[in-house]
Amino acid sequence: MRIKVFKFWVMCAAIFVIAEYGQANFSHARGLEEIMQTKEIRICISYPYEPFVKLESPEDCRKDCKFSGIFYEESLAFAESIGNGIQAKFIRVAWDEQFFNKEGKTVLEDSYTPELLASGNCDVYPNNLTKTEWRKEKMDIVTLYPSRMMVIVHKSKKSQFKTPADLGGKTALVEKNTAYQTWIEEQNKTAYAANPVKIEFMLETPARKAVNAGRDAFLLTDADVAIWGTRNDIKDCVVVFPVGAADEIGWAFRKEDKDLQAAAQKFFDAQRGNPDSMLNAIWKNYFGRSLTEFIALMLSVK
């Protein structure tokens, strides 16, 4: 039931952006100065699965959601770092909605500020976005940590996936407009041109469930997701190998908000540099290793 409700909600996302958020609520983008004046930072959360985001209630919420999880806890810590009395206001958004233009569409080849950021409805996307060329045309991403893409399959399919070359001709379950889609499409023009990877678009949660149930397909996911998932919600899956170059993962901001980006950079630097920091504690709690330790691990992956 939850999956059906969320699918319907995602289908309505473009309408929400234009009608509810693009016009009715706010009309201008906000920088750090206005955030300080209003004592409110507007945080738009996506990525609807644990441990990053858990929707506590209500199921069909948009603005009055109760969250838990890594993004929620990290965002509260960031809001507190900005100044005393800064309140975090959370808004639930669909993944693709983060990139919608004024018409409620994602146009990869166009340069524009996504409407949620341009309108001031969102000050930050703390949703672990990978830096890609097409996203750089729309927003600035402040790097939180480096990562690698990992290929995940059902353990019964492991023998079919020995090297990255084995991905050719296989089916990938990916959410639309993710870095995973971008990487596959690029590889289909080169490494897999003779035997392209088949892309089947699917929301993250049902995709993970499908592969864990034995679906003849693979997942691409970031290393932190792979670590948590194979220990918790996709226990019948295994990581077979990394692919692609090292990625930069971080939080997204409107390009013009350099002061807010600087505040995020300062926050990240301080958190990574302190073994007892809040972010290190959050990561230790969820992943069994701190953010600093995870970064060291990623830098050692070849």
Secondary structure as GFF3:
##gff-version 3
##sequence-region A 1 302
A	DSSP	alpha_helix	2	11	.	.	.	ID=ss1
A	DSSP	alpha_helix	13	15	.	.	.	ID=ss2
A	DSSP	pi_helix	16	25	.	.	.	ID=ss3
A	DSSP	alpha_helix	32	38	.	.	.	ID=ss4
A	DSSP	beta_strand	40	45	.	.	.	ID=ss5
A	DSSP	beta_strand	54	57	.	.	.	ID=ss6
A	DSSP	beta_strand	66	68	.	.	.	ID=ss7
A	DSSP	alpha_helix	70	82	.	.	.	ID=ss8
A	DSSP	beta_strand	87	92	.	.	.	ID=ss9
A	DSSP	three_ten_helix	96	99	.	.	.	ID=ss10
A	DSSP	alpha_helix	115	118	.	.	.	ID=ss11
A	DSSP	beta_strand	125	130	.	.	.	ID=ss12
A	DSSP	alpha_helix	133	136	.	.	.	ID=ss13
A	DSSP	beta_strand	140	154	.	.	.	ID=ss14
A	DSSP	three_ten_helix	155	160	.	.	.	ID=ss15
A	DSSP	three_ten_helix	164	167	.	.	.	ID=ss16
A	DSSP	beta_strand	171	174	.	.	.	ID=ss17
A	DSSP	alpha_helix	179	188	.	.	.	ID=ss18
A	DSSP	beta_strand	198	201	.	.	.	ID=ss19
A	DSSP	alpha_helix	204	212	.	.	.	ID=ss20
A	DSSP	beta_strand	219	222	.	.	.	ID=ss21
A	DSSP	alpha_helix	223	229	.	.	.	ID=ss22
A	DSSP	beta_strand	237	253	.	.	.	ID=ss23
A	DSSP	alpha_helix	258	273	.	.	.	ID=ss24
A	DSSP	alpha_helix	278	287	.	.	.	ID=ss25
A	DSSP	alpha_helix	291	300	.	.	.	ID=ss26
###
